[in-house]
């Protein structure tokens, strides 16, 4: 509750800055407005893709888009004069997207990537509020720029995953050796078997 109140106070404070700083630059406002529209569309599009299992390739690609969105939004709050239009945009569009962007930067981060085969990767991400450890995803390349999730495991309760080796791979049966920090489970490497066709 305190973090929510702090966030609301921060938004109010940023919107009050134009009252104290007499800065007026129509060119800057126009540039920030265009950048905000473009970056909002990019962020929302790639967030929806990510929500449906299509992650952008690269460990920091989506993070960079989210950070750019947050930065441009802050510039919008600071530079644009307070009008009814700004209040409506801030309340119904920017603040919810800002919450989502901060949430994506805190949770679901790519921590490690390991090669599985020519077209597939193993990606390790940090968990959310209720997860007991890191999450393991198997992805395959689709549309050149996306890693499409084809399998994930969130119930391993392992943290500090350093390396994953594919020990056995016959038919659809796969065994992983997962090397981790040993805090959540004493078995190290942890052996995990699954049938990818059943998932």
Buried (B, 14 or more C-beta within 10 A) or exposed (E): EEEEEEBEEEBEEBBEBBEEEEEEEEEEBEBBBEBBEEBBEBBBEBBEBBEEBBBBBEEEBBBEBBEBBBEBBBBBBBBBEBEEEBEEBBEEBBBEBBEBBEEBBEEBBBBBBBEBEEEBBBBBBBBEEEBEBBBBBBBBBEEEBBBBBBBBBBEBBBBBBEEBEBEEEEEEEBBBBBBBEEEBBEEEBBEBEBEBEEE
